[in-house]
Amino acid sequence: MESKKNIIGEVNVEVKAGLSVDKRTFRTCMDLVAIHAQNEGIKGMVVRFNDQDFDRCSIKPLMTEEEVEAALYARPDMFEEKESED
């Protein structure tokens, strides 16, 4: 084995790769999230993905059955801005 007596510099390498997740892997991840959430007393959650930054998402835990039902049956028109009546 050669002895490393002289170190002249340093090389940093950054590798980026795309990630492809199949249905089985996705299901496994979802099961893990569900187990963790149930252990924390969370009844459900809403996940929002950030269109500008794919590494970021926000999660809103739903702590009651009422919150879960409201999220499951929400309609897009419920989020439209209401026109003020003048």
C-alpha positions, -999 to +999 in steps of 0.1 A: +000+000+000+013+034-009+017+060+018-001+093+013+025+118+024+016+147+000-019+159-004-020+188-029-056+196-032-092+185-027-118+174-052-155+178-046-179+159-068-217+166-068-239+140-084-275+146-092-298+119-104-335+117-112-356+095-090-382+072-103-406+056-077-427+027-087-462+020-072-449-006-047-423+019-033-449+047-032-473+024-013-445+014+012-437+051+018-474+059+023-477+031+048-447+044+068-462+079+068-496+065+080-480+045+108-461+075+120-492+098+118-514+073+137-487+069+164-488+107+168-527+108+170-531+123+136-564+113+119-554+125+084-534+151+065-534+174+036-503+176+015-495+206-007-468+205-033-448+236-043-448+242-080-417+264-079-396+242-055-400+205-060-380+197-029-406+215-007-441+206+003-463+215+032-483+192+053-513+201+074-521+174+100-558+168+106-564+160+142-602+152+142-626+132+122-645+164+114-614+179+098-608+148+078-644+148+065-642+185+056-610+179+037-623+148+019-655+165+007-642+199-001-651+213-035-630+236-056-657+263-055-654+264-017-620+280-021-629+307-047-629+342-034-664+354-026-674+386-044-683+413-020-718+425-022-720+463-026 
